[in-house]
Amino acid sequence: MRIRIVGPPDPDAFAEYDVQRFRVGDIYEVPVRLASLLIIAGYAKSVSSGVSAAEAADFSSPRTPRSKKS
């Protein structure tokens, strides 16, 4: 998963991972678990690949109002 670091991660909070290499403002490809932990902790934001998450998840067709039958 691609993330952008928005704050320096606390190495003690992520003892399982080497987070000292991350620099604020840089984009990294990391495992989903690490990305999720960094995002939840507020140290990172997800970087999309040109399509927003809302657009990617919306497979429905546009709704059109139905006319009332008399």
Summary of the structure (lengths in Angstrom):
residues: 70
radius of gyration: 18.9
end to end distance: 53.3
largest distance: 68.9
contacts: 130
relative contact order: 0.25
helix: 27%
strand: 14%
